[in-house]
């Protein structure tokens, strides 16, 4: 999967506007694009993992998770 500059800019726009994305593949691509290229945008959260979250509507939202919420450490 090749991530283009256009994908990166679309991902940033979707994240900032909290836009719902109908296609799971596109949402996943945008999440990967932001995770790999967030350094280009200092105003975005850094050193986090961006993920595609499925909403109740069935659409997807690009959001971020810190390493603390992605790990199993501290869980019983």
PyMOL Python script that loads the backbone (N, CA, C, O; Angstrom):
from pymol import cmd

cmd.read_pdbstr("""\
ATOM      1  N   UNK A   1       0.845  -1.171   0.000  1.00  0.00           N
ATOM      2  CA  UNK A   1       0.000   0.000   0.000  1.00  0.00           C
ATOM      3  C   UNK A   1       0.895   1.241   0.000  1.00  0.00           C
ATOM      4  O   UNK A   1       1.670   1.470   0.929  1.00  0.00           O
ATOM      5  N   UNK A   2       0.768   2.019  -1.047  1.00  0.00           N
ATOM      6  CA  UNK A   2       1.568   3.224  -1.190  1.00  0.00           C
ATOM      7  C   UNK A   2       0.755   4.412  -0.686  1.00  0.00           C
ATOM      8  O   UNK A   2      -0.396   4.614  -1.073  1.00  0.00           O
ATOM      9  N   UNK A   3       1.388   5.190   0.189  1.00  0.00           N
ATOM     10  CA  UNK A   3       0.738   6.378   0.739  1.00  0.00           C
ATOM     11  C   UNK A   3       1.258   7.591  -0.020  1.00  0.00           C
ATOM     12  O   UNK A   3       2.455   7.877  -0.007  1.00  0.00           O
ATOM     13  N   UNK A   4       0.352   8.301  -0.681  1.00  0.00           N
ATOM     14  CA  UNK A   4       0.745   9.474  -1.460  1.00  0.00           C
ATOM     15  C   UNK A   4       0.650  10.735  -0.607  1.00  0.00           C
ATOM     16  O   UNK A   4       0.070  10.727   0.478  1.00  0.00           O
ATOM     17  N   UNK A   5       1.223  11.798  -1.112  1.00  0.00           N
ATOM     18  CA  UNK A   5       1.143  13.095  -0.424  1.00  0.00           C
ATOM     19  C   UNK A   5      -0.315  13.539  -0.310  1.00  0.00           C
ATOM     20  O   UNK A   5      -0.708  14.142   0.689  1.00  0.00           O
ATOM     21  N   UNK A   6      -1.106  13.242  -1.325  1.00  0.00           N
ATOM     22  CA  UNK A   6      -2.534  13.585  -1.293  1.00  0.00           C
ATOM     23  C   UNK A   6      -3.252  12.828  -0.172  1.00  0.00           C
ATOM     24  O   UNK A   6      -4.113  13.387   0.510  1.00  0.00           O
ATOM     25  N   UNK A   7      -2.890  11.547   0.015  1.00  0.00           N
ATOM     26  CA  UNK A   7      -3.474  10.761   1.108  1.00  0.00           C
ATOM     27  C   UNK A   7      -3.154  11.391   2.461  1.00  0.00           C
ATOM     28  O   UNK A   7      -4.015  11.458   3.338  1.00  0.00           O
ATOM     29  N   UNK A   8      -1.927  11.847   2.627  1.00  0.00           N
ATOM     30  CA  UNK A   8      -1.497  12.455   3.887  1.00  0.00           C
ATOM     31  C   UNK A   8      -2.302  13.729   4.169  1.00  0.00           C
ATOM     32  O   UNK A   8      -2.760  13.944   5.291  1.00  0.00           O
ATOM     33  N   UNK A   9      -2.466  14.561   3.154  1.00  0.00           N
ATOM     34  CA  UNK A   9      -3.222  15.805   3.334  1.00  0.00           C
ATOM     35  C   UNK A   9      -4.706  15.523   3.580  1.00  0.00           C
ATOM     36  O   UNK A   9      -5.338  16.187   4.402  1.00  0.00           O
ATOM     37  N   UNK A  10      -5.261  14.535   2.865  1.00  0.00           N
ATOM     38  CA  UNK A  10      -6.661  14.160   3.092  1.00  0.00           C
ATOM     39  C   UNK A  10      -6.852  13.598   4.499  1.00  0.00           C
ATOM     40  O   UNK A  10      -7.870  13.852   5.143  1.00  0.00           O
ATOM     41  N   UNK A  11      -5.872  12.836   4.970  1.00  0.00           N
ATOM     42  CA  UNK A  11      -5.938  12.262   6.314  1.00  0.00           C
ATOM     43  C   UNK A  11      -5.923  13.356   7.367  1.00  0.00           C
ATOM     44  O   UNK A  11      -6.688  13.309   8.330  1.00  0.00           O
ATOM     45  N   UNK A  12      -5.060  14.332   7.186  1.00  0.00           N
ATOM     46  CA  UNK A  12      -4.985  15.451   8.133  1.00  0.00           C
ATOM     47  C   UNK A  12      -6.309  16.203   8.166  1.00  0.00           C
ATOM     48  O   UNK A  12      -6.807  16.550   9.237  1.00  0.00           O
ATOM     49  N   UNK A  13      -6.873  16.452   7.002  1.00  0.00           N
ATOM     50  CA  UNK A  13      -8.148  17.162   6.920  1.00  0.00           C
ATOM     51  C   UNK A  13      -9.262  16.351   7.589  1.00  0.00           C
ATOM     52  O   UNK A  13     -10.063  16.904   8.343  1.00  0.00           O
ATOM     53  N   UNK A  14      -9.313  15.064   7.318  1.00  0.00           N
ATOM     54  CA  UNK A  14     -10.341  14.198   7.922  1.00  0.00           C
ATOM     55  C   UNK A  14     -10.203  14.170   9.440  1.00  0.00           C
ATOM     56  O   UNK A  14     -11.204  14.193  10.156  1.00  0.00           O
ATOM     57  N   UNK A  15      -8.972  14.119   9.931  1.00  0.00           N
ATOM     58  CA  UNK A  15      -8.738  14.113  11.378  1.00  0.00           C
ATOM     59  C   UNK A  15      -9.173  15.425  12.013  1.00  0.00           C
ATOM     60  O   UNK A  15      -9.874  15.427  13.025  1.00  0.00           O
ATOM     61  N   UNK A  16      -8.764  16.531  11.427  1.00  0.00           N
ATOM     62  CA  UNK A  16      -9.072  17.844  11.995  1.00  0.00           C
ATOM     63  C   UNK A  16     -10.568  18.142  11.976  1.00  0.00           C
ATOM     64  O   UNK A  16     -11.086  18.765  12.903  1.00  0.00           O
ATOM     65  N   UNK A  17     -11.263  17.706  10.934  1.00  0.00           N
ATOM     66  CA  UNK A  17     -12.686  17.993  10.802  1.00  0.00           C
ATOM     67  C   UNK A  17     -13.556  16.899  11.428  1.00  0.00           C
ATOM     68  O   UNK A  17     -14.783  16.992  11.408  1.00  0.00           O
ATOM     69  N   UNK A  18     -12.921  15.867  11.981  1.00  0.00           N
ATOM     70  CA  UNK A  18     -13.655  14.728  12.554  1.00  0.00           C
ATOM     71  C   UNK A  18     -14.652  14.164  11.538  1.00  0.00           C
ATOM     72  O   UNK A  18     -15.783  13.814  11.874  1.00  0.00           O
ATOM     73  N   UNK A  19     -14.193  14.089  10.282  1.00  0.00           N
ATOM     74  CA  UNK A  19     -15.046  13.608   9.197  1.00  0.00           C
ATOM     75  C   UNK A  19     -15.228  12.101   9.294  1.00  0.00           C
ATOM     76  O   UNK A  19     -14.275  11.369   9.559  1.00  0.00           O
ATOM     77  N   UNK A  20     -16.449  11.645   9.080  1.00  0.00           N
ATOM     78  CA  UNK A  20     -16.721  10.214   9.054  1.00  0.00           C
ATOM     79  C   UNK A  20     -16.433   9.695   7.652  1.00  0.00           C
ATOM     80  O   UNK A  20     -16.809  10.312   6.656  1.00  0.00           O
ATOM     81  N   UNK A  21     -15.761   8.554   7.593  1.00  0.00           N
ATOM     82  CA  UNK A  21     -15.339   7.961   6.332  1.00  0.00           C
ATOM     83  C   UNK A  21     -16.110   6.661   6.154  1.00  0.00           C
ATOM     84  O   UNK A  21     -16.120   5.816   7.050  1.00  0.00           O
ATOM     85  N   UNK A  22     -16.752   6.496   5.008  1.00  0.00           N
ATOM     86  CA  UNK A  22     -17.602   5.333   4.780  1.00  0.00           C
ATOM     87  C   UNK A  22     -16.790   4.060   4.545  1.00  0.00           C
ATOM     88  O   UNK A  22     -17.228   2.975   4.927  1.00  0.00           O
ATOM     89  N   UNK A  23     -15.633   4.174   3.931  1.00  0.00           N
ATOM     90  CA  UNK A  23     -14.843   3.012   3.540  1.00  0.00           C
ATOM     91  C   UNK A  23     -13.778   2.681   4.588  1.00  0.00           C
ATOM     92  O   UNK A  23     -12.967   3.538   4.938  1.00  0.00           O
ATOM     93  N   UNK A  24     -13.777   1.452   5.087  1.00  0.00           N
ATOM     94  CA  UNK A  24     -12.807   1.039   6.106  1.00  0.00           C
ATOM     95  C   UNK A  24     -11.383   1.098   5.587  1.00  0.00           C
ATOM     96  O   UNK A  24     -10.478   1.511   6.312  1.00  0.00           O
ATOM     97  N   UNK A  25     -11.170   0.688   4.335  1.00  0.00           N
ATOM     98  CA  UNK A  25      -9.823   0.692   3.767  1.00  0.00           C
ATOM     99  C   UNK A  25      -9.257   2.111   3.700  1.00  0.00           C
ATOM    100  O   UNK A  25      -8.080   2.327   3.991  1.00  0.00           O
ATOM    101  N   UNK A  26     -10.078   3.056   3.323  1.00  0.00           N
ATOM    102  CA  UNK A  26      -9.640   4.452   3.252  1.00  0.00           C
ATOM    103  C   UNK A  26      -9.328   4.981   4.646  1.00  0.00           C
ATOM    104  O   UNK A  26      -8.320   5.662   4.838  1.00  0.00           O
ATOM    105  N   UNK A  27     -10.174   4.679   5.609  1.00  0.00           N
ATOM    106  CA  UNK A  27      -9.944   5.130   6.983  1.00  0.00           C
ATOM    107  C   UNK A  27      -8.646   4.542   7.537  1.00  0.00           C
ATOM    108  O   UNK A  27      -7.886   5.235   8.214  1.00  0.00           O
ATOM    109  N   UNK A  28      -8.396   3.272   7.251  1.00  0.00           N
ATOM    110  CA  UNK A  28      -7.162   2.627   7.706  1.00  0.00           C
ATOM    111  C   UNK A  28      -5.946   3.251   7.029  1.00  0.00           C
ATOM    112  O   UNK A  28      -4.918   3.470   7.669  1.00  0.00           O
ATOM    113  N   UNK A  29      -6.064   3.535   5.744  1.00  0.00           N
ATOM    114  CA  UNK A  29      -4.977   4.193   5.006  1.00  0.00           C
ATOM    115  C   UNK A  29      -4.669   5.555   5.619  1.00  0.00           C
ATOM    116  O   UNK A  29      -3.502   5.904   5.800  1.00  0.00           O
ATOM    117  N   UNK A  30      -5.706   6.325   5.937  1.00  0.00           N
ATOM    118  CA  UNK A  30      -5.510   7.642   6.536  1.00  0.00           C
ATOM    119  C   UNK A  30      -4.856   7.532   7.909  1.00  0.00           C
ATOM    120  O   UNK A  30      -3.989   8.337   8.249  1.00  0.00           O
ATOM    121  N   UNK A  31      -5.260   6.553   8.691  1.00  0.00           N
ATOM    122  CA  UNK A  31      -4.661   6.358  10.010  1.00  0.00           C
ATOM    123  C   UNK A  31      -3.172   6.033   9.884  1.00  0.00           C
ATOM    124  O   UNK A  31      -2.349   6.569  10.627  1.00  0.00           O
ATOM    125  N   UNK A  32      -2.836   5.162   8.950  1.00  0.00           N
ATOM    126  CA  UNK A  32      -1.423   4.820   8.730  1.00  0.00           C
ATOM    127  C   UNK A  32      -0.648   6.021   8.224  1.00  0.00           C
ATOM    128  O   UNK A  32       0.491   6.245   8.633  1.00  0.00           O
ATOM    129  N   UNK A  33      -1.258   6.795   7.336  1.00  0.00           N
ATOM    130  CA  UNK A  33      -0.593   7.972   6.786  1.00  0.00           C
ATOM    131  C   UNK A  33      -0.249   8.967   7.893  1.00  0.00           C
ATOM    132  O   UNK A  33       0.850   9.521   7.914  1.00  0.00           O
ATOM    133  N   UNK A  34      -1.187   9.193   8.809  1.00  0.00           N
ATOM    134  CA  UNK A  34      -0.919  10.129   9.903  1.00  0.00           C
ATOM    135  C   UNK A  34       0.091   9.568  10.897  1.00  0.00           C
ATOM    136  O   UNK A  34       0.939  10.308  11.396  1.00  0.00           O
ATOM    137  N   UNK A  35       0.014   8.274  11.191  1.00  0.00           N
ATOM    138  CA  UNK A  35       0.962   7.668  12.121  1.00  0.00           C
ATOM    139  C   UNK A  35       2.383   7.814  11.593  1.00  0.00           C
ATOM    140  O   UNK A  35       3.303   8.128  12.348  1.00  0.00           O
ATOM    141  N   UNK A  36       2.557   7.590  10.311  1.00  0.00           N
ATOM    142  CA  UNK A  36       3.901   7.640   9.713  1.00  0.00           C
ATOM    143  C   UNK A  36       4.387   9.045   9.404  1.00  0.00           C
ATOM    144  O   UNK A  36       5.594   9.265   9.305  1.00  0.00           O
ATOM    145  N   UNK A  37       3.478  10.006   9.247  1.00  0.00           N
ATOM    146  CA  UNK A  37       3.871  11.333   8.772  1.00  0.00           C
ATOM    147  C   UNK A  37       3.442  12.478   9.679  1.00  0.00           C
ATOM    148  O   UNK A  37       3.410  13.622   9.228  1.00  0.00           O
ATOM    149  N   UNK A  38       3.112  12.215  10.938  1.00  0.00           N
ATOM    150  CA  UNK A  38       2.633  13.279  11.819  1.00  0.00           C
ATOM    151  C   UNK A  38       3.695  14.342  12.090  1.00  0.00           C
ATOM    152  O   UNK A  38       3.359  15.465  12.467  1.00  0.00           O
ATOM    153  N   UNK A  39       4.963  14.008  11.905  1.00  0.00           N
ATOM    154  CA  UNK A  39       6.029  14.993  12.142  1.00  0.00           C
ATOM    155  C   UNK A  39       5.925  16.175  11.186  1.00  0.00           C
ATOM    156  O   UNK A  39       6.429  17.258  11.483  1.00  0.00           O
ATOM    157  N   UNK A  40       5.275  15.977  10.045  1.00  0.00           N
ATOM    158  CA  UNK A  40       5.099  17.063   9.082  1.00  0.00           C
ATOM    159  C   UNK A  40       4.133  18.126   9.603  1.00  0.00           C
ATOM    160  O   UNK A  40       4.115  19.255   9.114  1.00  0.00           O
ATOM    161  N   UNK A  41       3.328  17.749  10.603  1.00  0.00           N
ATOM    162  CA  UNK A  41       2.296  18.640  11.123  1.00  0.00           C
ATOM    163  C   UNK A  41       2.462  18.793  12.633  1.00  0.00           C
ATOM    164  O   UNK A  41       1.851  18.043  13.395  1.00  0.00           O
ATOM    165  N   UNK A  42       3.271  19.744  13.075  1.00  0.00           N
ATOM    166  CA  UNK A  42       3.543  19.892  14.509  1.00  0.00           C
ATOM    167  C   UNK A  42       2.293  20.183  15.343  1.00  0.00           C
ATOM    168  O   UNK A  42       2.310  19.972  16.556  1.00  0.00           O
ATOM    169  N   UNK A  43       1.214  20.660  14.726  1.00  0.00           N
ATOM    170  CA  UNK A  43      -0.002  20.960  15.478  1.00  0.00           C
ATOM    171  C   UNK A  43      -0.803  19.707  15.828  1.00  0.00           C
ATOM    172  O   UNK A  43      -1.714  19.767  16.654  1.00  0.00           O
ATOM    173  N   UNK A  44      -0.473  18.575  15.208  1.00  0.00           N
ATOM    174  CA  UNK A  44      -1.146  17.311  15.517  1.00  0.00           C
ATOM    175  C   UNK A  44      -0.445  16.600  16.670  1.00  0.00           C
ATOM    176  O   UNK A  44       0.745  16.814  16.902  1.00  0.00           O
ATOM    177  N   UNK A  45      -1.183  15.752  17.395  1.00  0.00           N
ATOM    178  CA  UNK A  45      -0.537  14.981  18.471  1.00  0.00           C
ATOM    179  C   UNK A  45       0.631  14.155  17.918  1.00  0.00           C
ATOM    180  O   UNK A  45       0.515  13.528  16.864  1.00  0.00           O
ATOM    181  N   UNK A  46       1.742  14.163  18.631  1.00  0.00           N
ATOM    182  CA  UNK A  46       2.948  13.470  18.197  1.00  0.00           C
ATOM    183  C   UNK A  46       3.179  12.214  19.032  1.00  0.00           C
ATOM    184  O   UNK A  46       2.678  12.093  20.150  1.00  0.00           O
ATOM    185  N   UNK A  47       3.940  11.288  18.473  1.00  0.00           N
ATOM    186  CA  UNK A  47       4.327  10.043  19.148  1.00  0.00           C
ATOM    187  C   UNK A  47       3.102   9.271  19.643  1.00  0.00           C
ATOM    188  O   UNK A  47       3.086   8.735  20.750  1.00  0.00           O
ATOM    189  N   UNK A  48       2.099   9.234  18.805  1.00  0.00           N
ATOM    190  CA  UNK A  48       0.885   8.472  19.091  1.00  0.00           C
ATOM    191  C   UNK A  48       0.588   7.589  17.883  1.00  0.00           C
ATOM    192  O   UNK A  48       1.194   7.746  16.823  1.00  0.00           O
ATOM    193  N   UNK A  49      -0.326   6.685  18.049  1.00  0.00           N
ATOM    194  CA  UNK A  49      -0.766   5.842  16.950  1.00  0.00           C
ATOM    195  C   UNK A  49      -2.145   6.322  16.527  1.00  0.00           C
ATOM    196  O   UNK A  49      -3.050   6.440  17.354  1.00  0.00           O
ATOM    197  N   UNK A  50      -2.302   6.596  15.251  1.00  0.00           N
ATOM    198  CA  UNK A  50      -3.599   6.977  14.718  1.00  0.00           C
ATOM    199  C   UNK A  50      -4.339   5.710  14.306  1.00  0.00           C
ATOM    200  O   UNK A  50      -3.748   4.789  13.741  1.00  0.00           O
ATOM    201  N   UNK A  51      -5.632   5.671  14.591  1.00  0.00           N
ATOM    202  CA  UNK A  51      -6.434   4.484  14.333  1.00  0.00           C
ATOM    203  C   UNK A  51      -7.755   4.881  13.669  1.00  0.00           C
ATOM    204  O   UNK A  51      -8.198   6.026  13.760  1.00  0.00           O
ATOM    205  N   UNK A  52      -8.370   3.897  12.998  1.00  0.00           N
ATOM    206  CA  UNK A  52      -9.693   4.080  12.403  1.00  0.00           C
ATOM    207  C   UNK A  52     -10.707   3.455  13.355  1.00  0.00           C
ATOM    208  O   UNK A  52     -10.708   2.242  13.563  1.00  0.00           O
ATOM    209  N   UNK A  53     -11.560   4.280  13.925  1.00  0.00           N
ATOM    210  CA  UNK A  53     -12.553   3.808  14.884  1.00  0.00           C
ATOM    211  C   UNK A  53     -13.916   3.689  14.212  1.00  0.00           C
ATOM    212  O   UNK A  53     -14.386   4.631  13.574  1.00  0.00           O
ATOM    213  N   UNK A  54     -14.545   2.534  14.358  1.00  0.00           N
ATOM    214  CA  UNK A  54     -15.874   2.341  13.779  1.00  0.00           C
ATOM    215  C   UNK A  54     -16.920   3.003  14.676  1.00  0.00           C
ATOM    216  O   UNK A  54     -16.940   2.788  15.888  1.00  0.00           O
ATOM    217  N   UNK A  55     -17.774   3.797  14.072  1.00  0.00           N
ATOM    218  CA  UNK A  55     -18.823   4.505  14.788  1.00  0.00           C
ATOM    219  C   UNK A  55     -20.119   3.694  14.763  1.00  0.00           C
ATOM    220  O   UNK A  55     -20.236   2.731  14.005  1.00  0.00           O
ATOM    221  N   UNK A  56     -21.074   4.078  15.577  1.00  0.00           N
ATOM    222  CA  UNK A  56     -22.375   3.401  15.596  1.00  0.00           C
ATOM    223  C   UNK A  56     -23.065   3.492  14.244  1.00  0.00           C
ATOM    224  O   UNK A  56     -23.851   2.616  13.881  1.00  0.00           O
ATOM    225  N   UNK A  57     -22.775   4.541  13.507  1.00  0.00           N
ATOM    226  CA  UNK A  57     -23.388   4.743  12.190  1.00  0.00           C
ATOM    227  C   UNK A  57     -22.841   3.766  11.146  1.00  0.00           C
ATOM    228  O   UNK A  57     -23.383   3.659  10.046  1.00  0.00           O
ATOM    229  N   UNK A  58     -21.762   3.052  11.498  1.00  0.00           N
ATOM    230  CA  UNK A  58     -21.135   2.136  10.552  1.00  0.00           C
ATOM    231  C   UNK A  58     -19.995   2.775   9.773  1.00  0.00           C
ATOM    232  O   UNK A  58     -19.294   2.098   9.021  1.00  0.00           O
ATOM    233  N   UNK A  59     -19.811   4.078   9.954  1.00  0.00           N
ATOM    234  CA  UNK A  59     -18.713   4.784   9.296  1.00  0.00           C
ATOM    235  C   UNK A  59     -17.514   4.824  10.233  1.00  0.00           C
ATOM    236  O   UNK A  59     -17.607   4.422  11.393  1.00  0.00           O
ATOM    237  N   UNK A  60     -16.392   5.311   9.725  1.00  0.00           N
ATOM    238  CA  UNK A  60     -15.142   5.309  10.483  1.00  0.00           C
ATOM    239  C   UNK A  60     -14.659   6.729  10.733  1.00  0.00           C
ATOM    240  O   UNK A  60     -14.900   7.644   9.946  1.00  0.00           O
ATOM    241  N   UNK A  61     -13.972   6.877  11.853  1.00  0.00           N
ATOM    242  CA  UNK A  61     -13.418   8.154  12.268  1.00  0.00           C
ATOM    243  C   UNK A  61     -11.939   7.946  12.564  1.00  0.00           C
ATOM    244  O   UNK A  61     -11.574   6.986  13.243  1.00  0.00           O
ATOM    245  N   UNK A  62     -11.076   8.840  12.058  1.00  0.00           N
ATOM    246  CA  UNK A  62      -9.646   8.749  12.338  1.00  0.00           C
ATOM    247  C   UNK A  62      -9.384   9.487  13.646  1.00  0.00           C
ATOM    248  O   UNK A  62      -9.699  10.669  13.779  1.00  0.00           O
ATOM    249  N   UNK A  63      -8.806   8.775  14.607  1.00  0.00           N
ATOM    250  CA  UNK A  63      -8.518   9.341  15.919  1.00  0.00           C
ATOM    251  C   UNK A  63      -7.149   8.829  16.358  1.00  0.00           C
ATOM    252  O   UNK A  63      -6.530   8.037  15.648  1.00  0.00           O
ATOM    253  N   UNK A  64      -6.683   9.262  17.493  1.00  0.00           N
ATOM    254  CA  UNK A  64      -5.364   8.827  17.972  1.00  0.00           C
ATOM    255  C   UNK A  64      -5.486   8.148  19.316  1.00  0.00           C
ATOM    256  O   UNK A  64      -6.440   8.353  20.067  1.00  0.00           O
ATOM    257  N   UNK A  65      -4.482   7.327  19.593  1.00  0.00           N
ATOM    258  CA  UNK A  65      -4.368   6.637  20.879  1.00  0.00           C
ATOM    259  C   UNK A  65      -2.916   6.758  21.326  1.00  0.00           C
ATOM    260  O   UNK A  65      -1.987   6.588  20.537  1.00  0.00           O
ATOM    261  N   UNK A  66      -2.745   7.056  22.607  1.00  0.00           N
ATOM    262  CA  UNK A  66      -1.378   7.124  23.133  1.00  0.00           C
ATOM    263  C   UNK A  66      -0.860   5.716  23.328  1.00  0.00           C
ATOM    264  O   UNK A  66      -1.625   4.753  23.279  1.00  0.00           O
ATOM    265  N   UNK A  67       0.416   5.597  23.545  1.00  0.00           N
ATOM    266  CA  UNK A  67       1.006   4.273  23.763  1.00  0.00           C
ATOM    267  C   UNK A  67       0.450   3.647  25.032  1.00  0.00           C
ATOM    268  O   UNK A  67       0.418   2.423  25.159  1.00  0.00           O
ATOM    269  N   UNK A  68       0.008   4.484  25.978  1.00  0.00           N
ATOM    270  CA  UNK A  68      -0.546   3.955  27.225  1.00  0.00           C
ATOM    271  C   UNK A  68      -1.874   3.250  26.990  1.00  0.00           C
ATOM    272  O   UNK A  68      -2.159   2.243  27.639  1.00  0.00           O
ATOM    273  N   UNK A  69      -2.682   3.755  26.085  1.00  0.00           N
ATOM    274  CA  UNK A  69      -3.977   3.115  25.837  1.00  0.00           C
ATOM    275  C   UNK A  69      -3.852   1.974  24.832  1.00  0.00           C
ATOM    276  O   UNK A  69      -4.792   1.196  24.671  1.00  0.00           O
ATOM    277  N   UNK A  70      -2.707   1.859  24.151  1.00  0.00           N
ATOM    278  CA  UNK A  70      -2.508   0.781  23.188  1.00  0.00           C
ATOM    279  C   UNK A  70      -1.840  -0.438  23.809  1.00  0.00           C
ATOM    280  O   UNK A  70      -1.840  -1.515  23.211  1.00  0.00           O
ATOM    281  N   UNK A  71      -1.277  -0.282  24.993  1.00  0.00           N
ATOM    282  CA  UNK A  71      -0.559  -1.411  25.597  1.00  0.00           C
ATOM    283  C   UNK A  71      -1.403  -2.111  26.634  1.00  0.00           C
ATOM    284  O   UNK A  71      -2.420  -1.591  27.090  1.00  0.00           O
ATOM    285  N   UNK A  72      -0.972  -3.278  26.991  1.00  0.00           N
ATOM    286  CA  UNK A  72      -1.690  -4.064  28.006  1.00  0.00           C
ATOM    287  C   UNK A  72      -1.065  -3.886  29.377  1.00  0.00           C
ATOM    288  O   UNK A  72      -1.502  -4.521  30.338  1.00  0.00           O
ATOM    289  N   UNK A  73      -0.066  -3.048  29.488  1.00  0.00           N
ATOM    290  CA  UNK A  73       0.602  -2.855  30.782  1.00  0.00           C
ATOM    291  C   UNK A  73      -0.347  -2.247  31.792  1.00  0.00           C
ATOM    292  O   UNK A  73      -1.151  -1.374  31.463  1.00  0.00           O
ATOM    293  N   UNK A  74      -0.247  -2.714  33.019  1.00  0.00           N
ATOM    294  CA  UNK A  74      -1.056  -2.165  34.076  1.00  0.00           C
ATOM    295  C   UNK A  74      -2.434  -2.785  34.188  1.00  0.00           C
ATOM    296  O   UNK A  74      -3.199  -2.451  35.093  1.00  0.00           O
ATOM    297  N   UNK A  75      -2.747  -3.672  33.288  1.00  0.00           N
ATOM    298  CA  UNK A  75      -4.040  -4.344  33.358  1.00  0.00           C
ATOM    299  C   UNK A  75      -3.917  -5.581  34.213  1.00  0.00           C
ATOM    300  O   UNK A  75      -2.871  -6.230  34.196  1.00  0.00           O
ATOM    301  N   UNK A  76      -4.948  -5.932  34.961  1.00  0.00           N
ATOM    302  CA  UNK A  76      -4.871  -7.132  35.817  1.00  0.00           C
ATOM    303  C   UNK A  76      -4.832  -8.411  35.003  1.00  0.00           C
ATOM    304  O   UNK A  76      -4.767  -9.502  35.570  1.00  0.00           O
TER     305      UNK A  76
END
""", "prot")
cmd.dss("prot")
cmd.show_as("cartoon", "prot")
cmd.util.cbc("prot")
cmd.orient("prot")
